[in-house]
Amino acid sequence: MVEAGANDVSPEIIIKAFEIAQKEIAKVCEFQEKFLQNFEIQKQQIIVNKPSEALIAEILQIVGNELPNLFFKSKKEFWNLYQQLEDRLLDVFKEKLEDENNDIFTESKLKM
């Protein structure tokens, strides 16, 4: 059974079209595989920029008690409070953020 919503074409023609398309797609896939053999492809390690457990713990010490206040607010109230907490954290960690050798404390990790 073929579900295509095509009232002008018989199911037999649709099935034949799928068979032809499948053969052509196989040719394209084969070409791609041969083409890729011309290159030396090396898998790269993905580096995830996520905060460390130590940073999370430090953030929770500073604003952890206020996090429940983010829930059940209007969108505007939520974002206002969120921005206040984020600004406070950036201010608290300002010196550590300025230390270029300290990759644990980056602004992007704090904002996660």
C-alpha positions as CSV (number, residue, x, y, z in Angstrom):
1,M,0.0,0.0,0.0
2,V,1.3,3.4,-0.9
3,E,0.1,6.6,0.8
4,A,0.7,9.6,-1.4
5,G,-2.6,11.3,-1.9
6,A,-2.1,11.2,-5.6
7,N,-5.4,10.6,-7.3
8,D,-4.0,11.1,-10.8
9,V,-1.4,8.3,-10.7
10,S,-2.0,4.6,-10.0
11,P,-0.2,3.0,-7.1
12,E,1.8,0.8,-9.5
13,I,3.3,3.9,-11.2
14,I,4.2,5.4,-7.8
15,I,5.9,2.2,-6.7
16,K,7.8,2.1,-10.0
17,A,8.8,5.7,-9.5
18,F,10.1,4.9,-6.0
19,E,12.1,2.0,-7.3
20,I,13.7,4.2,-10.0
21,A,14.4,6.9,-7.4
22,Q,15.9,4.4,-5.0
23,K,18.4,3.2,-7.6
24,E,19.4,6.8,-8.5
25,I,19.8,7.7,-4.8
26,A,22.0,4.7,-4.4
27,K,24.2,6.0,-7.3
28,V,24.5,9.4,-5.6
29,C,25.4,7.8,-2.3
30,E,28.1,5.6,-4.0
31,F,29.5,8.7,-5.8
32,Q,29.7,10.5,-2.4
33,E,31.5,7.6,-0.8
34,K,34.0,7.5,-3.6
35,F,34.4,11.3,-3.5
36,L,35.1,11.2,0.2
37,Q,37.9,8.7,-0.3
38,N,39.9,11.5,-1.9
39,F,40.2,13.2,1.5
40,E,41.8,12.3,4.8
41,I,39.0,12.9,7.2
42,Q,39.9,12.9,10.8
43,K,37.3,13.0,13.6
44,Q,37.6,16.0,15.8
45,Q,37.1,16.1,19.5
46,I,34.2,18.3,20.5
47,I,35.0,20.6,23.3
48,V,32.0,21.5,25.4
49,N,32.1,24.9,27.1
50,K,30.3,24.1,30.2
51,P,30.8,25.3,33.7
52,S,32.8,23.2,36.2
53,E,31.2,21.7,39.3
54,A,33.2,24.2,41.3
55,L,31.9,27.1,39.4
56,I,28.3,25.8,39.7
57,A,28.8,25.4,43.5
58,E,30.1,28.9,43.8
59,I,27.3,30.4,41.8
60,L,24.7,28.5,43.9
61,Q,26.3,29.9,47.0
62,I,25.8,33.4,45.7
63,V,22.3,33.3,44.1
64,G,21.0,29.8,44.9
65,N,18.4,31.0,47.4
66,E,17.0,33.4,44.8
67,L,16.6,30.9,41.9
68,P,13.2,29.7,43.1
69,N,12.0,33.3,42.7
70,L,12.5,33.0,38.9
71,F,9.6,30.5,38.6
72,F,5.9,31.4,38.2
73,K,6.7,34.9,37.0
74,S,5.6,36.7,33.9
75,K,8.1,36.7,31.1
76,K,9.1,40.3,31.8
77,E,9.5,39.7,35.6
78,F,11.5,36.6,34.9
79,W,13.9,38.3,32.5
80,N,14.3,41.4,34.8
81,L,15.2,39.1,37.8
82,Y,17.4,36.9,35.6
83,Q,19.3,40.0,34.4
84,Q,19.7,41.2,38.0
85,L,21.2,37.9,39.1
86,E,23.4,37.7,36.0
87,D,24.7,41.2,36.6
88,R,25.4,40.4,40.2
89,L,27.3,37.3,39.3
90,L,29.4,39.1,36.7
91,D,30.2,41.8,39.2
92,V,31.2,39.3,41.9
93,F,33.4,37.4,39.4
94,K,34.8,40.5,37.7
95,E,38.4,40.0,38.8
96,K,38.4,36.3,38.0
97,L,36.9,37.1,34.5
98,E,39.7,39.6,33.9
99,D,42.3,36.9,34.6
100,E,43.0,35.5,31.1
101,N,44.8,32.5,32.6
102,N,41.7,31.4,34.5
103,D,39.7,29.4,31.9
104,I,37.3,28.1,34.6
105,F,35.8,31.6,35.0
106,T,34.7,32.8,31.6
107,E,31.7,35.0,30.9
108,S,30.1,32.4,28.7
109,K,30.4,29.8,31.4
110,L,28.9,32.1,33.9
111,K,26.0,32.9,31.6
112,M,25.1,29.3,31.1
